[in-house]
Amino acid sequence: MLTGETKERATLSEVDPVAALKGFFHIIDAWRIGAEDARILLGSPPERTYYAWRAGNSVRVPADTLRRIGYVAGIYKVLQILYSDPRLADGWLQRPSRAFGEQTPLQRMRAGDVTDLAAVRSYLDAARAPWS
């Protein structure tokens, strides 16, 4: 029987890093997020690594980065479900929220820790719960 941590490692090892990065950059472009914020969301890789990933030259992608991409993808998906207008969905990250102490969700996400991404994802999952 696999434990939660073992299952997560097995799942992350099955992720295609090239596809994950391609999806991440598609989302970042839709959200109109700049390189500095995108690097923070990825866990602050060196600039050279970030731009290699951006160019599609996938060097080794750490499990933490794949986990972060998973949160970003989940946030994107939930926003697309909650908002019928893609512009509203993509702009949500830029609007201040009481749920995040009047910060924008993007400010919370860019605090740097993977738990900040998880907090935004959890908030959206709770908002979506009545439709699940």
C-alpha positions as CSV (number, residue, x, y, z in Angstrom):
1,M,0.0,0.0,0.0
2,L,1.3,3.4,-0.9
3,T,1.4,6.3,1.6
4,G,0.3,9.8,0.5
5,E,3.9,10.9,0.1
6,T,4.8,7.8,-1.9
7,K,1.7,8.3,-4.2
8,E,2.6,11.9,-4.8
9,R,6.2,11.0,-5.7
10,A,5.0,8.3,-8.1
11,T,2.5,10.8,-9.6
12,L,5.1,13.5,-10.0
13,S,7.5,11.0,-11.6
14,E,4.9,10.4,-14.3
15,V,4.6,14.1,-15.2
16,D,6.1,15.1,-18.5
17,P,8.2,18.2,-17.5
18,V,8.1,19.6,-21.1
19,A,4.3,19.5,-21.2
20,A,4.0,20.8,-17.7
21,L,6.3,23.8,-18.4
22,K,4.5,24.5,-21.7
23,G,1.1,24.5,-19.9
24,F,2.5,26.7,-17.2
25,F,3.8,29.3,-19.7
26,H,0.4,29.2,-21.5
27,I,-1.3,30.0,-18.2
28,I,1.2,32.8,-17.3
29,D,0.6,34.4,-20.6
30,A,-3.2,34.3,-20.2
31,W,-2.8,35.9,-16.8
32,R,-0.4,38.5,-18.2
33,I,2.2,37.7,-15.5
34,G,5.7,38.9,-16.0
35,A,8.9,36.9,-15.8
36,E,9.8,37.9,-12.3
37,D,6.4,36.8,-10.8
38,A,6.5,33.7,-13.0
39,R,9.9,32.8,-11.6
40,I,8.7,33.2,-8.1
41,L,5.7,31.0,-8.8
42,L,8.1,28.3,-10.1
43,G,10.1,28.5,-6.9
44,S,12.7,31.1,-8.0
45,P,14.9,29.1,-10.3
46,P,18.0,30.9,-11.7
47,E,17.1,33.3,-14.5
48,R,19.1,31.2,-17.0
49,T,17.1,28.1,-16.0
50,Y,13.8,30.0,-16.2
51,Y,14.6,31.3,-19.7
52,A,15.8,27.9,-20.9
53,W,12.4,26.4,-19.7
54,R,10.6,29.3,-21.3
55,A,12.3,28.5,-24.6
56,G,11.3,24.9,-24.4
57,N,14.7,23.6,-23.4
58,S,13.7,21.5,-20.5
59,V,16.6,20.8,-18.3
60,R,16.0,18.9,-15.1
61,V,12.7,20.1,-13.4
62,P,12.7,19.6,-9.7
63,A,9.7,17.9,-8.0
64,D,8.9,21.1,-6.1
65,T,8.6,23.0,-9.4
66,L,6.3,20.3,-10.8
67,R,4.2,20.5,-7.6
68,R,4.0,24.3,-8.0
69,I,3.0,24.0,-11.7
70,G,0.2,21.6,-10.5
71,Y,-1.2,24.2,-8.2
72,V,-1.1,26.9,-10.9
73,A,-2.8,24.6,-13.3
74,G,-5.4,23.7,-10.7
75,I,-6.0,27.4,-10.0
76,Y,-6.4,28.1,-13.7
77,K,-8.9,25.3,-14.1
78,V,-11.1,26.3,-11.2
79,L,-11.2,29.9,-12.4
80,Q,-12.3,28.7,-15.8
81,I,-15.1,26.7,-14.1
82,L,-16.2,29.6,-11.8
83,Y,-16.2,32.3,-14.5
84,S,-18.0,31.9,-17.8
85,D,-16.0,34.9,-19.2
86,P,-12.3,34.0,-19.7
87,R,-11.3,37.7,-19.1
88,L,-12.9,37.7,-15.7
89,A,-11.3,34.3,-14.9
90,D,-7.8,35.5,-16.0
91,G,-8.2,38.9,-14.2
92,W,-9.3,37.5,-10.9
93,L,-5.7,37.2,-9.7
94,Q,-5.2,40.9,-10.0
95,R,-8.3,42.0,-7.9
96,P,-7.8,42.6,-4.2
97,S,-9.7,40.1,-2.0
98,R,-10.8,40.2,1.6
99,A,-9.9,36.5,1.8
100,F,-6.3,37.4,1.3
101,G,-6.2,40.5,3.6
102,E,-7.0,42.9,0.8
103,Q,-4.0,41.6,-1.2
104,T,-4.5,40.3,-4.7
105,P,-4.5,36.5,-5.0
106,L,-1.3,37.0,-7.1
107,Q,0.4,38.8,-4.2
108,R,-0.5,35.9,-1.9
109,M,0.8,33.4,-4.5
110,R,4.0,35.2,-5.0
111,A,4.9,35.2,-1.3
112,G,7.3,32.5,-2.4
113,D,6.2,29.3,-0.5
114,V,4.3,26.5,-2.1
115,T,1.8,26.8,0.8
116,D,0.8,30.2,-0.6
117,L,-0.2,28.6,-3.9
118,A,-2.0,25.9,-1.9
119,A,-3.9,28.5,0.0
120,V,-5.2,30.2,-3.1
121,R,-6.1,26.8,-4.6
122,S,-8.0,25.8,-1.4
123,Y,-9.9,29.0,-1.4
124,L,-11.0,28.5,-5.0
125,D,-11.9,24.8,-4.3
126,A,-14.1,26.0,-1.4
127,A,-15.8,28.6,-3.7
128,R,-16.5,25.9,-6.3
129,A,-17.8,23.3,-3.8
130,P,-21.5,24.1,-4.3
131,W,-21.0,23.2,-8.0
132,S,-19.0,20.1,-7.5
